[in-house]
């Protein structure tokens, strides 16, 4: 797996474990809500991940973008679909989103190179 991907996932897992071990009820509920919000429902998981990706890009959260890119990739989103979603994010968010678009594209390339699904 690419260093870019493994560094992100290792750090995220380590810190999530610490946060959840702190046993804060509100934090645990937010994590649970987040997990359940992206499960299959009226919208399929793939669509929800693309929605999460767009919202994350508009909000300019690189960690969130990486998370949704990887989850979308694992759920069968292809490069064309990802780029269409990111084009909407860039349109809505404006040119300030372009640096995040660059990093998202780089992360997507790493996912494709790693071939992990």
N, C-alpha and C positions, 0 to 999 in steps of 0.2 A: 504494500500500500504506500502511496506517495507520502513523503514527510509532511506535506501540507495538510493532507487528510488525517494522518495519524496524530500529528501534533494537536490539531483541533479537537479530535475525538478524545484523545487521552486527557487533555486539559479539561474538557467539558465533563467527562465522566468523573474525574477526580474531584472537581469542584461541586458537581451535583451531589456526589456522595457526601461530601462535607456539609453542604447546605441541608440536605435531607436528614443527616444524622443529628443536626442541631435540634430537631424535633419541634420546629415551629409549625403550628397547625395551619396558619394562613399560607405559608410557603408551600407546605405539602398539598393543600387544597388547590392552590394555583397550578402546581405541577400536574396534579390529577386532572384538573379541568382542561389544561392544555393538551394532555394526552388524549382525553376523551373527545375533545372538539375535533380532532383530526382523524377520528375513526369513521368508518363507513356509515353513511346516513343517507339523507335525500341527495347529497352530493357524494360522488365517489372520492376515495382517498387521493387519487391523482389530482383531481380538480381542487380539492382542499389544500393540497401542498402547493399548487401553483398560486392559489389565492394567498397563502401564507408567504410565499416568495415575493409576490408583488407588494404586499403590505410591508414586509421587512425591508425591501429595497426603498420604498417611498419613505419609510421611517429611518432609513440609513443605518441599519443594524447589521454590520458585517457578520457577527456570530449567527444571527438569526438567518441571514441569507445562506450561509454555509450549511446550517442545519437543514433548511428547507430544500436546498439544492441536492444534498445527499439523500434525503428522504424521498424527494421527487424522483431522483435517478433510480433508487431502489424500487420505486413503484411504477417504473416503466416510462417515465417522461423521457422524451428524446430531445436532442439538441434544438431542433426546430421549435418544438413546443416551449422549451425553456426560454429560447430567445424571443419568441412571440410574447410570452409573459413579461420578460424583462423589458421589452420594447414598450409595453403598456406602462410598466412601472416608471420607465424613464420619461415617458410622455406626461404622466400624472405628476411625478415628482420633480421634473425639470432637470436641467443640465447638472445640478448639484448631485444627481444620482449617478452620473457617468463614472466617477472613480469607483463606485460600488459595482457598477456594471463590469468594469475591467477586472476587478478582483473576483467577481462571480464567474466570469468567463474563464479565468485562470483556474479557479477551483473546479469548475465543470470539466475542463480539460484533464485535470488530475484524476477526477472520478472516471472519466472515460479511459484514461491510460491504465488505471488500477483495475478497471473492469469488474468492480465489485457490485453485485446486485443482491 
